[in-house]
Amino acid sequence: MTRYTRNLLCLIFISAAVFGYAVPVTILHTNDTHGAYLPQNSRYGKIGGYAALEYYLNAEREKTPVSLYLDAGDQQTGSIFSSLSYADAIGGAVIKVFNYLHLDAATYGNHEFDYAQENTIKLRELANYPFITSNILDEKNQPFGNMPYQIFSLDSLKIGIMGLTLTELPQKVKRENITGLTILPYKEAIDNYIEEVDKQSDLIILLTHNGLEADSLLATFLDNRIDLIIGGHSHTVISEPFKVNGIYIASTGSYLNYLGAINIEVQNDRIFSYHSKLIPLIAPENLPPTPLNQFVKAIADSIDKETGKVIAHIPVDWIPDKFKETAVSKWSAEALKQEYYETYKPDLAIINNGGIRKAVPAGPVTLKDMYELFPFNNYIVLFSCYGRDLLAMEALNKEIAKNKPYDIVQTSSTEWKKKKRFWGLLKPKEVYYINGKPVNPNKIYRVVSIDYILGQWDKYLNFKPFDVQETGDLFPEVMIRQIKEPR
């Protein structure tokens, strides 16, 4: 051995001792899967579904000896599969699917709280994986579920996972569903645990359901102890490595169009190399039977048997849009008013466009379509307000449509008209009409709506309703009655 070779080997040995070897690991991830249990049509053919996810997860796991599968929330709500009661929990079948998929950890999305808090707790108890949250506290001021973070040991590598849920959670769900819970600001929650997580781990991942904009802003306030953010909520597809303030951010979009796979090497508590890809979940044909796809098929067959019957036909495509009036939002508001007109004589109906969740093409409509079109079990309520309140609501609605902080409301039997003034010498004035008559600011109007809007009146209405009356009727059932039996 020459002196040069000995010196080179010595240098390599010293470098390895000082700097450590780079340890490879694959992070697999999903977000906003929304109960997408079956493949859907796309330009690539059939894409998505739990069976396809299992197939590609297993294929990626076979390529690497060390992997971790994480989900960034909103496993629930969006399909009839996720609205079923299973194992005494609405959405329990979704949890069983992720158990079959050997999910390692998840964080809470807002849709995990769409039903009573007791249901959220049941979902957590059914899961073989932890729901991690660093910023949701229970009524005892302790982490909700007592899991603010978790350390995973993967061979010689230790990975710390912290979880965050959007601070706007009280504005996204019925407030009674999160009674007693406190949502901490993101940075405050991280600061509560970062020291102890950092001491125990080589890599720290934030598993978030905040949306890309919030995650990007948060990254600017963090230091290099945080290595990676895997996010959800905004349904953003990040196809290329995305970095803010030295921190990578990843997201797969929604509805199981993609599985994310991040191949990294960790050295000295930092990411040494980073390669990511999004794998289109193109549904393979003739999959071999597995416990997961047999479970999904059994429920899907039952759903089709119960809800596959055509109950109506529609003349135009129903394509929802959170920020503008559409054929389906207009029909829904008018149908709601019509349902209760004989009994309560409401002047108008108000719904939120964000509650309409599926595109239905012109033609036949099945019961399954309707349950997936209106997946939220909101209750019908009536309340009163003044005409001036409705004008304030409309002004707010215009601002929402312009700036898009959240979805607008759709009203029935209303329109804006331009009314000439002074024989046309002045610019026409816009006047708000209800049932063909200009709104009287001092008149009391009766409104039929849903309890979600009632609970979020400061967000959607810009006024506080009075003379509230509950009906006990569920909104999806009303819509089904109306499309089956138009009056």
N, C-alpha and C positions, 0 to 999 in steps of 0.2 A: 504494500500500500504506500503510495507516494505521500509526501508531506502535504501536497495540495489537497489530495483526497481526504487525508485525516483532518485537515483544517476545515474543509467543507462540511464533513460529517459532524464535526464539533460545533460548527456554526448552526447547522440544522438542529442539533440536539439542544443547544442553548436557546434557540428561537422557540422551539416547541415547549421547553420548560418555562420560558418567560411568558410567551404569548398564548400558549395552549393550542390544542388542535381545534380546527373548525369542525363542529358537530352538525351533521345534516339532519333535517326533520321536514316533513311535509304537513302543512296545515290545510285541511279540507274544510270548506265552509259554505253555508247557505244562509239565506235571510228572506223574510217575507214570503214564506212558502204558502201560506193562506189555504191550507187544506186542499192543495191541488193534487188530488189523488189519482187522476187519470190523465193520459196525454191529451194535448189539445192540438188543433190544426195550426200550422205555421208555414212559412215559405220553405222551410226545410223538411216539411212533412209533419208527422206526429212528434210532438216534443213534450217532455216533462212527465209527471206522474211519479208516484212513489217507487214503482217497480224499476223504472229507468234510473232513478236516483240510486237505488240499491246496487244496480248493475255497475254503474260508473264508479261509485264509491269503492266497491270491491276491486274493480280493475285498478284503481289508483293505489289502493292499499297493498296490492300484490307487487307494486313497483318499488315500494320503499319499506325498509324494516321498521321505521319509526314514523308514526303519523298521529294526528289529533284531529278529530272532527268537531267543529263548533258551529252553532247556529245563533244568528243575531236577532231572533225574536219574530213575533207575528207568525207563529206556526198555525194559529187559529184564525177562523172567520174567513169566508170567501167561497165556501162550497157547502153543499148539503152534508157531505161527509163530516165536516167539522162542526156542523150544527146538531149532530145526533148525540143522544145521551148514551154513553157507553161506560160501564164500570162505575155508574152513579155520578158521572161527570159529563157535562156537555163539552164535547171535544175530546173526550177520553180516548176515542179511537185514534186520533192524531198522535197522542202521547204513546200509545202502543206501537204505532208505526216507527216513531223515532227510537223506541226501545229496540225494535228489530234492527234498526239501522246502526245500532251501537253508537249513538250520539254521545260525545264525551261531556259537553256542557252547552248550556243555552243561557241567554238573558231574556228578561221579560220584554215583549213588545206591548204596545197599548192594547192590542186585540186579545191578549191573554186576560184582560180585565173586562171583557165585553159582557160578562155575566156577573152574578154576585161574587163578592170576594171569597165566599166559601167555595165557589166553583174553582176559582184560581188556585186555592189551597189544595183542593182535590186533584187538580191537574198536576201540581207539583209533587204530591204524594204518590201519584201513579207512575211518575217518571223514574227510570233507573239512572238518570243523569241529573246533575244539579242545575237548578236555575240560579244563576249568580247575579246578585245585584249589590252594588256598592252604594247606591244613592236612594234606595227606597227603604224607609224606616217604618216599623210597625208602631202600634199605639204605645208600646213600652220603650220607644226610641231605640230599638234594636233593629239590625238588618232584617228585612222581611224574608223569612225563611232561614235566617241565621247562616247565610252563605254570602258574605261580602266579597270573598275571593276564594280561589282554589289553586293549589300548587300541584301540577302534574309532573311526575317523575318518568321521563322517557329515556331509558338507559342512563347515560351519564348526564343528561340534560334535564334541568328543572324549569318548567314553564309556569309562570304565574298568570292567572286569568282574573281580571276584574270586570264587573258588569255595570252598565249604565242604561237607564231608561229615560226617555225624553222628559224634560222638566215640565212640558206642557201636558202631561198625562191627565191632570184634572180637567183640561179642556177637550180631551179626546174621548173620554168615556163618561158614563153616568157617574155623577159624583158620589152617589151612595155606594158604588162598587169599590171605591177606594177610601171609604170612611175610616178615619184613624191612621191613615198612611201619610207620611211626610216625604216629599220628593226633594232631595238635596240638590243644590247646584253641582254641576259636574266636577269642577275643580276642587270644591270643598270635599266632595266624597272621595276623590282620588287622594287628596292630601291626608285623609283620615287613615289610609291603609298603605300608602306607597312605600313607606320606610320598611314596614315588616314584610311586605311582598318582595321588595327589592333584596332584602337580606336572604330570602329563601329561594331565589330564582336566578336563572341565567338570562331569561327572556321574559318580558312582560307584554301581554296582549290585552288591550281594552276591547271587550265584546259589547258593542253598543247598539241601541235602538234609538238614535237621536236624529238621523238624517245627515246627509253629506255636508250640508252647509254648517250645521252645528259641530260636526266632527272636525271639519277643517278649521273652524274658529278655535275650537278647544285645543287642537294640536299646537297652535301658536303660543299657548300659555303653558305648555308642558316642557319638561326637560328630557334629556336623553335616557332617562330610566324607562320611559315608555318606548317600545320598539315598533309596535304595530297596532292599528285600529281596524277591527273587522266590524263593519257597520251595516245597519238596516234602516228601515222606515221610509226613506225617500225613494225606494225602488230604483236606485241608481246602478247602472251597469258600468263598472270600472274595468275596462278590458286591458289597459296598460298600467304598469306600475305607477302609482300616484303617491307623491311625497309632499308633506307639508312640515316645515321646520324639522326636517330630518326623520320624520315619522311616516311610515308607510300606511296608506289607507286602502282598504279593499272592500268591495261589495259586489254581489252577483246579480242585482236586479230584483226579480220577483217571480212568483208562481212557478218555480222550478224550471225556468228556461235554461239555467246554467248551474253547474257545480264549480265552485272556485277551488283551485289547487295552487298553493304557494309552497315552492321549494326553497328553503333557506338553509344557510349554514351559520351557526352561532359560534362566535369566538370572543372570549373575554367580555361576556355579558352584552354583546352587541351583535347585530346582524352583519355578518361578513360578506355574504352574497344573497341575492334575492331574485328569484325568477317566479313569475306568476302566470297563470292562464285561466281562462274560463272555458269549461268543457260544455258544449251544447248537449243537453240531455235528450238527444234524438232517441226516440223509443225503439229499442231493438225488437225484432220479430222473434217469435217462438222462444221466449225466455223459459228456462227450466223452472219448474215449480219450486218456490221457496216458502217458508212460513209466512213471510211478509206478503208476497203477491197472492198467496192463497187467502190470506186474511182480507186484503183489499178487495180481491175479486168477490168474495162472499158478500161483503157489505155493498159493493157496487151493484151486484146482481139484485140484491134486496132493494136497493134504492131505485133501480130501473123498474123493477116489478111494481113498486109502490108509486113511483112518481113519473114514470116515463110516458104516461098517457097524455095525449094532446088535449088541452083544455080550451084553446082559443087560437085565433090567427091574427096577426098584426099586419097592416098594409105597408109599413115602412120599417127600416132598420131602427132598432132601439140601441143607441150608442150613448152611454152616459158621459157626462163631462162635468167636473166639479165646479167649473167657473162660468158656465153659461147655460141658458135655457136650451133644452133638447126636447125631442119628441117624447122621450120616456119620462123626463122630469115633469113636463107639462101634463102628460096623461096621469101621472101618479097624483099630482096635487088636485087635479080636477076630480079624479076618482075618489080621493079621500073626502072631498067636500060632498060629492054626490052620495057617498055611503051614509052620511049622517044628516043629510039635508032635511029629510022628512021628520026626523026625531028632534034635532036640536036647532035647525035653521041657522047654521053658521054662515057668516058673510063671506068667508074665504078660508082656504086651507094653506098651511105653510109646512113644507118639508125641507130637509137639507139635501143638496145634490150629492154630497159625498156618501150618503147612505145607499146609493144605487151603484151596484158593483159588477154588473155583467153586461156585455153586449149581446143582444139577441137579434139575429137577422130577421128580415121580413119573412112572414110565413107562419108555420105552426109554432105554438108555444106550449111547452110541457109544464107540468107541476114542478118538476125539477128546475126548469129555467126560472120559474118565479121565486123559488126558495133561494136560488143563487143570485138572482137579480136583487132581492131584498133580504140579505142574510142576517140582519140585526133584529132581534126580538124586542123592538121598542113598543111601548104601549101608547094607545091613542088617548089624548087629553084634549080638553077644551078650555079656553081661557078668554078673557076680555081685555080690550085695550082701547085707547082713544085713537081717533084718526091721525092726530099729530104723532102718535107713537109709530104708526105704520109709515108715515113720511120719514121719520127718523130712521126706521129700519131700512127703508129703500135707499136712503142716502148712504148708510153703512154698506149695504149690499153692493152699491156701485163702486165703493172704495175697495171692497174685497175682490170684486171681479177684476179690478184694475191692478191691484198689487199682489193678489193671490196668496195671502197668508194662510188661508184655509178655504173650505168650500162655501159657496153662496147658498142662499135659500131660494126655493122656488115657491111662488104663490099662485093660487088659482084665481080666475076671474078678475085679474088686474091687468092694467096696461097704462103706459104713459102716452098722452096725446098732446100735440102742440095746438094751443088755443090762441087765435089771433086776438090782439088787443088794440083798441083805439083805431078801428077801421084799417088795421094793418100798417099803421105808421110806426109802431114799435115792434121789436123782435117778438115773435110768438112766445108765449109762456108755456112751459111744460106743466101739464096737470096730470095728477095720478088719479086713475079711475078704478073703482071697484064695482063690479056688476053694472057697468055702463054709466055710472054716476061719479062725478068728482068727489074725492074724499072730503068729508067734513071734519076739520081738525078737532072739533069739540064733541063729535058723535062717538058713542061707545059701539065698538064692533066686536062681534063674536067670532073666534078663530078656532078651527079644529087643527090639531098638530100632533106631535109625538113628544113623549116625556124626555127624550134626549135634548130636544131644542128647549123645552121648558127648563131643564136643569142647566142649560148653557145660555140662558136668556141674555146675559151680559155680553156674550160673544156673538150670537147670531141676530138678536132682536133689537138691541140698543134701547130696550125698555123692559121694565119688570111687569109681567102679566099679573092680573088680579082675577078674582072669581074663578079659580081653577076647579075643573071638574074632571075626575078620572073615569074612564069607561071600562077598563079592564080588558079591552080588545087589543090584540096584537096586530101591528102594522102589516106584516107579511100576509096574515090571514085575510085582512081587509082587501089587500090588493088582489089576492087570489079570488075572493068573492066577486070583486068588481070586474075582473077580466073574464070570469066565467059567466057572470050574470049582469051584464051592463043594463043600467036602468035609465 
